[in-house]
Amino acid sequence: MRIRIDPHTLVQARKRGVTVSEMEDVLRTGQAVPAGRGRLGRELVFQYKAFWQGRYHEHKKVRVIYVNEGGTLVTVTVYTFYGKWEN
């Protein structure tokens, strides 16, 4: 599967503390989640164990919203949630 990271998604990723490799990992191995508006979504929880905006967090959940254009997954945006999740 081919992945294309849209420039808007890159801007949002930088603001939200997400790397390109994390987004690619989410798209390849993440769990499908509802996205709305005919879009698709996947999310994955990563071990984080670091500080984000002055607070310590065990995990980082990354959700990528995307569309499938002829076999290429094209990102629309990315969301990040910091906290603690159980497996």
C-alpha positions, 0 to 999 in steps of 0.5 A: 500500500502506498501512503501520501502525507498531505502537506496540511497533515504535516503541519498538524503533525508538527503542532501535535507532536507526531512524526511521519513514521508514526503516521505511517505505522498507524496507517499500516497497523492501526485499528480502524475507527469511524471518521465521517464524511466518507473518510477513513480513520485509523488509530494506534497507541504508542508508549510515550513516557515523556512530557508534552506541554508540561505534563507527563504522559504514559501513552500517545494515541495517534489518529490519522484521518485519510482517504483511499485514492486508487490504492494510495492512502492520502492523509487528511489530518492527524489527531493526538491524544495524550494520556494512559490507555490499557491494552 
